[in-house]
Amino acid sequence: MMRAIAESGAGMSGASAVHMNVFGLNPVVVFGTREQCARMLPPIVAGTHRSCFAVTEPNTGLNTTQLKTRAVRTGDKYVVNGQKVWISTAQVAEKILLLARTTPLEEVKSPTHGLSLFYTDFDRSRIAVHEIEKMGRKAVDSNELFIENFEIPVEDRLGEEGRGFEYILHGMNAERILIAAEAVGLGQVALARASAYAKERIVFNRPIGMNQGIQHPLAKNWMELEAAWLMVLSAGWQYDQGLSCGPAANAAKYLAAEAGFTPASRRHDPWRLRLRQGFHVERYLRESLIRASPRSARSSFSASSPRRCWACRSRIEIMTGRPKVVIPGRCEASNPESRDSPMRNCASEVWSFGPSRNDDLE
C-alpha cells in the first residue's frame, strides 16, 4: 500500500501523511492490554483520532537511551517535563505516543532500562508546538515540542514501567520496512518519468532513449529497484512471522533508499528542470534526499568517526567548538598542505554533525 501511494506520484510526502497511523501504534497492538487496545485503536482506524510519535530530543538525537524528558509518578498519574524535536503531525494530532524516562539514568543497571512508553491525549495547554520549516516533505508538518507539567494517567502507560525502550524498538522495524517500500515507490515513479522522457526527447533527429548511454543507466536503476523491493518483501515476511527481522529491515531501508535516490538524481532531462520549482522531477529529487541510513548504522556515528567531503571524498576537518549541534567543517583538500587528497583544489563547504544527531524524521 505504501509503495503504491509513493509510486502514484505522491512520493514521500503523500506516504508520510498516512504511514504514522500505520506503523506508529504497533506498540499498542503488541504490548497494550485488551482494554487499551479497545480504547485506543478504533478511533485511529476510524480516522477520528490522529497521533504523533514523540521520541527524538534535541540533545540526544539517535542516542535514545540518553533521553532527558522525565515522567515522574505522583499517585495515579505521571507528570512529564522535557523537549522533543522533529515530531511529525503534532500540529493536528489529538494523541501522542511519548517515550520518557521514569527512572533516572544513574539509578538503572543498563541505559536501556528506565524508559517508559505512553499513549495519551495531546494536551496543548501543557505542550507548546513550534513548526520547523524544511526543504521537502511539506505535506506533513515537523515540530519542536516543549512539555511542561504534562499529566498522563497511569492507565495510558503501555506495558511495564521502565521497558519502553524495548517496546519502541519493536515498532521501529515496522517503520523501516514501510519507509523502504515508500522509497521504492518514489524510485519507480521517477524511473517511469525518466523512461518516458527518453522516448519523447528528440536530439539530432532521434529519441535520446535510442542511445546506450541513456539505456544502460535506466536498466541499472530498474534492477536496483527490483532487488530492493525483494529485500523489502523479505523483511516484511520475517516481521509477519515473528522472526528477528532487524538486519533485514535495516538492509531493506538502506537498499531502497539508495535505489530510490538514483533515478531521482540522474534523470536524463536538462539539469535546469531539477532546479526549477513546479516540475515533478524537482520534487522527486528533494524527497529522495530524505533517504536515511538504517538506525543501527547511524547510531554508531560518533565525534571521532571520519567524515568525508561529498565532492572529493577526502576527510573533513571538523570544528568541535560547539558539540552536539550541527557544526560546519571544510574539506581538508582546500588546505594546500594536504598531499593525500584526490582533489587538492576542492574547497567545498560541508556540514557535519556532532556526537548527537538531530536529523531523525519522527
N, C-alpha and C positions, 0 to 999 in steps of 0.2 A: 504493500500500500504506500509506504513512504517513498519507495523508488518511483512509483507511478506519479505521485504528486510532484516530485522534483523533475521528473522527465517530461511532465506536461508543459514545462516552461516556467512553472512557479519557482523552481530552483530551491535553494536552501531557505530562502525567505518564506516561501509557501509551506515548506515542510516544517519549518520552525514554529509556524503558527499552530501546528497540530501536535507535534511529537511530544511536547511536555506532558500532555494529558494522556499519552500512550504509554510511555515508559516511567514517568515520574512517580506514579503511585504504586509501582510494583512492590515497594516495601510494605505498603498497606495490605496488598493481596497476600504476600508471603508471611509476614510477621504480625499482622493485625489480628485481633480477636474476632470472633464471629460478630459480636456487637459492633465493633469498629468497622468491619467490612460492610455490614448492613447500613451503617450510618454514613460512612464516608464515600463509598464507591458509587451508589446510584445517582447522586447529583452530578458527579463527573461524567458518567455515561449519558445522562440526560442533557448535559450541556448547561445546566443551571448554575453550576459552580466551575470556576477556573482556578487553577492553582499555580503557584510558583515554587521554585526549588532553591532554597537558600542554604548554601554550603560555603562557597568561596568567601574569603575575607581579604582585605587589602594587604595586610602584612604577613599573611601566611601562604597565599597562593595555593599551590598544589600540596603543600605540606599540611595535609588536613589534620594530622594529629596535634598540631600546634594551634588549633583554633582558640581564639581569645573570648569569643562570645560565651557568657556564663548564664546558666539556668540554675537558680538556687531554689530549692524546695522550701516552701513555707506552708505547712498544713496540707491542704488538698490542692495546692496549685504550685506552679513554678513561676518565678519572676526572672525575666530574661533581660539582659543588657549587653549591647555589643554593636557590631557593624558588619554588614555583608556587602559584597560588590559583584557586579556582572550578573545580577539576578534578572532573568528574563520574565516578562509578562507581569511584573509587580505593579505596573500602572493599572491593570484591570483585574487582578486576581482577587478572589474572595477568600481563598485559602492559601496557607503557606506550609510547605514541608521544610522543617527547620532542624538543622543539626547544631547542637550547642554542647558545651562542656558542663557536666553536672558534678564531676569530681575534679578538683584541681590537679593539674599535671604532676605536681610534686608528691601527690598522695597516691598515685596509682603505680602498679608494678610495671606496666607497659604503656607507652604513649597512646596505643590504640584503645586503651580502656578509659572509661570515664566520660565518654561522649554519648549523648542520648538523642534520639530522633523523635520529633513531634510533628503531628499534622493537625492544624488548628485554624481558627478564624484569623483572617488578616485584619488586625485592629489598627486602623490608620490614625487613631488618636495616640497610639504608642509607637508607631513605626513611621518615620519620615522617609519618603521615597523621592530620590533625585535621579532623573533620567540622564543617561550617558549618551552624548552624541557620538555616532560611529560611522565608519566608511560604508559598510554594507549591512545586509540583513536587517533592513529598516522596517520590514513588515512586523517585526517583533521588537518591543522596547527592551532595553537593557538598563539596569538601575543600580544605584547605591542605596542601601538601607541603613538607617540609623535607628537602633532599637533602644528604647528607654522604658524601664519598668513595665515590660510587656508580660501580662499574666496569661499563663496557659494552664488549663485544668489538667489534673493528673490523668484523667481518662483519655486525654488526647496524646499521651505518650505511647509510642509504638514499641511493643516488646518490653524487654527488661531495661531498667536504668543502667547506663554505662556500656551498653552493647550497640550503640548507634553506628559506630564505625563499621562494624561487621554488617549491619543491615544496609548501610548506604552502598557498600561495595557490591552487594548483590544486584542493586539497581543499575550500577554503572555499566555492567556488561551488556545489559539490555540497551542502554543508551549508545554504547559503542556500535552495536550491531545496527541500530536504527540509523545512526548518522552515516555509517558506511553505506547502507542502502541508498540514502539520500545523495551521497557523493557520486555513487554510480549513476543515479538518475540524472544528476547535473551533467556528468561527463557524456552521457548518452545524448542528451538534447543538444549539447554543444557540438558533438561529433556529427549529429544529423544535420545541423545547420551548416557545418563545415563541408560536409559531403554535397549538400545541395548547392552551396556557393561554388564549389569546384566544378559542378556541371554547368552553372549559369554564367560564370565569369569568363568572358572571351578575351584572350590576349593573343596577338599575332594570328587572328582569324581561326582560333580553335579554343575549346574549353581548357582551362588550366588543369582540370582533372585528368586530361589525357597524358599529362607528364608524370613520369615515375617519381620525380622529386616531390610531387603532391600525393600520389597514390600510396607510397610506402609509409610515410608518417601516419596517414589516416588508417591504414591497415594495422599498423603497430598500436595505435590508440585503441582500435576495436579489440585487439587481442588482450591488451592490458585491462580493459573494462570487463571483458568476459571472464578473465581469470579472477579479477577482484570480486565479481558477482558470485562466482563459485565459492570463494572463501567466505563471503557473507552468508550464503546458504548453509555452508558447513558450520559456521559459528552459530547460526540460528538453530540448526538441528541439535547441536550439542547443548545449547541452552534449554531447549524444549525437553530434552531427555534428562535434564537434571545433572548433566556432567560438568566437570570443571572446565569451563569454556573461556577462562581469562586469556590464555595465549591466542586462541582462535579469534576472540573478539578484538583483541589488540591488532592482530595481523589483518583482519578484515578492515578495520578502520584505517590502518596505515595504507594498505594497498589501494583501497577505494579512494582515499584522499589524494594519493599520488596519481592514480589513473584518471580521476575526475578533473584534476588540475591541468593535466597535459593538453587535452583538446581545447579547454577554455583559454589557455595561454598561447596556443600555437595555431589558432585559426588562420586560414590562408586568405583572408580578406585583408585589405590595407590596414596597416597598424593604426591609422588615424581613427578607424571605426571602433577600435578597442579603447580609444581615449575619449571619444565623443559620447556624452551622456545622451540617453534616449535610444541607444541601439541595444539589442539583446546581448550582443557579444560583450559590450562594456559591463553589463550587469553580471553575466556569467563569469567574467574574469574577476570582478570584485568578490563575488560569492565564493569562487573557488579558492580565493586567498584565505578564507576562513578555515580551510583544512587544518586539522590539528593532529599532531602526533599522538600515539596512544598514551594514556595517562601514565602507565608504569614507566615508559621511556622518558616522558617529560619530567616526571618527578625525580628522576635520577640526576637531573642537572644540578650543578652547584656553582658557587662563585669561582671555583678553580677549574671548571670544565673549559676546554678550549672553545673559543668562538671563532668563526671564520667569516670572512668577508663574502657577501653574496655575489660580488662581482668577480673576484680573482681567487677566492677560496683560501687566501692566506690568513694567518691568525690575526685576531683583533686584540689590540691592547685596550683593556677595559679600565676606565677610570672608576675607582672604587670609593670615591669620596662620599657617595650617598648610597649606602647599601639598601637592599630590599625595595628598591624602586626601579622603574625603567631608567636606564642610565646610558648616556651617549658614549660611543667609542669611535675609534678611527682606524681604518685599515693600516696595519703596520707597513704595508707596501709603500705608503706615502712617505715613509721615513727613508731618506737616502742611504742610511747605514744598514738597512735591511738588505742582505745579499741573497737570502734564500727565497724571496718572494718570486712567484712566476710572473708577476706584473709589477715591476718596481715603480712604475709611474701611476699606479692605481691610487686614487685619493678619495675613494668612495666613503661618504659618511654612513655610518652604520648605527643601528640601535640594538642593544643587547639588554639582558635582564640580570638583575642582581640575584642573590640567593633565593629570594621568594618571587615567584612569577604571578602576576595578576591577570594573565590573559585567558583564564577559564571563560566558557561561554554559558555556564549555567546562569 
